[in-house]
Every structure is written in C-alpha cells, then in structure tokens.
Amino acid sequence: QAQVVESGGGLVQSGGSLTLSCAASVDSVGIVAMGWFRQTPGNQRERVATWTSGGNTDYVDSVKGRFTISRDSAKNTLVLQMSSLKPEDTAVYYCNMVRYNREYWGKGTLVTVSS
C-alpha cells in the first residue's frame, strides 16, 4: 500500500523559514502529481502548492513568492520551502500524491507561526 509521510513542521517566528518534506513509500512510476495542502480548525483543506510529473508547479496566490515546491526524484521526496512566514500560514500541512489515478494523503504536520 502506497503512503506518504510528512516531516519538518514546527514552531517558527513570523518572517522565518521552514522546510517541509514528504516521503513516498513507492517509486516514482505512476505518480502524476503531488502537492501540499493545509487546514485550520473549522475550515476546509486548502491547496497550497502542486507539482505535476510534467514539471509544472502552481501556488495559491497567498504564498506566491514565499513558498517553493520541488521534487527530488532520486529520493522520491516532495519538498516545500517556506520563507517570510506569516501567522496566517499556521495550519496542519498535508502531503497529497496522485498515483495510478488513486489519491493518497499523509497524516499532516503542524506548522505554527508566532507573531
């Protein structure tokens, strides 16, 4: 059973940086897209950044210029580099993988940005 596991969350001050990683338990074959989503209590899960197997990336407007998504194929890891963090970036961040038309979610990692 394929799975993805997030790591790298934590507490950071406003204006700081943090890097999240998502490790997939399967090889790259069949992976068509991966992404990061985030959710705060009482709100719907929000798409933050996505990567496709064609090499395209996309970001929600609120993180453009501050977050960078990348994928290390050799390590089969998805990375989200976050800088200039704001308190409103506080959320549980989830990794998503679409492989052979099936969707997989991690359990999430908490990012807290203090003001």
Salt bridges, closest charged atoms under 4 A:
ASP27 OD1 - ARG99 NH2 3.86
GLU46 OE1 - ARG38 NE 2.75
ASP58 OD2 - ARG47 NH1 3.42
ASP61 OD1 - LYS64 NZ 3.01
ASP89 OD1 - ARG38 NH1 3.00
ASP89 OD2 - ARG66 NH1 2.75
